[in-house]
Amino acid sequence: MWWRSEWRCWLSAAAISVAAGAALADDVADPEKLANLVRQDCGSCHGLTLKGGLGKPLTADRLAAWDREQLTYIILDGVPGTPMPPWRSLLSEAEARWIADTLKQGALR
Amino acid sequence: MIRLTRSLAFLLALLSGAAVAATELRGTGDLGIVIERADGAVVVVDTSRRIAIGRIEGLGDLSHASAVFSRDQRYAYLFARDGGLSKIDLLTGRVAARVVQAGNAIGGAISDDGTLVAVSNYEPGGVRVFDAATLAQIADIPAVGADGKASKTVGLVDLPGRRFIYTLYDAGEIWLADLAEPASPRVTKLTGVGRLPYDGNVTPDGRHYLAGLFGEDGVAHVDLWQQPLAAQRILPQHGRGEEKLPVYKMPHLEGWAAVGDRLLIPAVGRHELVALDLRSFQEVGRVATYGQPVFAVARPDGRYTWVNFAHPLTDTIDVVDNLTLQVVHRFKAGPAVLHMEFTPRGHEAWVSVRDADRVQIYDAATFVRKGEIAARKPSGIFFTARATRIGQ
């Protein structure tokens, strides 16, 4: 029956996304160093407390409207015409994604 | 030795209720403060003895902070990122007055007569003016540009005659506020000075105000001795046609000592300083530097400029000879050099090294390290002698 194969597709997709989510935490070699970068260096413009400065606030509630992919690519490619620089030469995609996730969850330590 | 002195100071603090032992008469001309950017605190330092003499807490979000000093060099006015304005007593170690006057602020200034403290705010965009003694608010100048929107304000400095000049970042304007009648500021507005002016400063004689532009090439220049006031674009060809590097930290236009007829300023998005002739305002050369400059601080005699750099090249300092425009010394100071300050006549340079949790003290002629002071995530270093200088 058609619904059985669809159910299997959905299950596989769910399994893949769960696996991807779990793998992400391990992709970043030094999460502590990255957290320090976000606080101190991103914090130069966005505030050490992430409440904003020259750059916009990066608290979880302010980022709720943005999805993780958008944030990841803003980090990597910057916002041309504004002071937000592209970090692609300094951060890997996994690191940018970790930052996006951490900020969206309000989980930066 | 330092730890022992600090322990004694803290012991006395417990007994006397103050963070600095005020049991002896002392001057304040050789004192300074070091911002602990993550702790909302400052370390009070004695630059003659090269020690910390106390610590003052409860100053809010100092992740970007600057300070000016009272005329008697006893009090520092701290401008915190969260809009906090604190008046701290360097002798007693107490917070003498404090007000949270806005949502987000970037800097401030004190009037030439020492009676008014102005704060440059991001949120709400504008400048607010306070009584220097009590911190009572006296004036509010919203920075609504010709575009009808409130701008962040940057580059706020004092000018002779109880005036302040500053820049509207979003609107691209420069405003001069005359506070002769403090409750009714008279504001002169220069519009269309350039895109995204990110900082401004005035020469030590209070004559030339320069605002660096992020959004286009060039610098906006106002000669304050000319009437009517006007902003000219200088260095218009600077960088045209060349690809800019990503800017990971905004350059700062600070630390301009008496530099004779030449001023070195950071180039935006380049590993360079630009040398400006202060008579013609033409570019007279460039200095290739280790990284993108954040601060280019001139030694008080104007002979050398010390330069630190943006992420990720933050461990290095270049020393530039202003006569030859050559880097004459380059050294690794430590992880994340954030700021540099010279003693008033320039015999020492104090350098904050954020990720080493200390301020390092160098002989400004021989570059020999002479001492260090522990401070947690130190950023700005400010010495009381700034009280005697226009624009600082």
Interface residues (C-beta under 8 A of the other chain):
Chain A: N36 R39 Q40 D41 G43 S44 C45 G47 L48 T49 K51 G52 G53 L54 G78 G81 P83 P85 P86 W87 S89 L90
Chain B: R37 A38 D61 S63 H64 R81 D82 N104 I106 Y122 E123 K152 Y169 L196 Y198 F214 G215 P246 V247 Y248 K249 M250 H311 P312 A336 R354 D355 K377
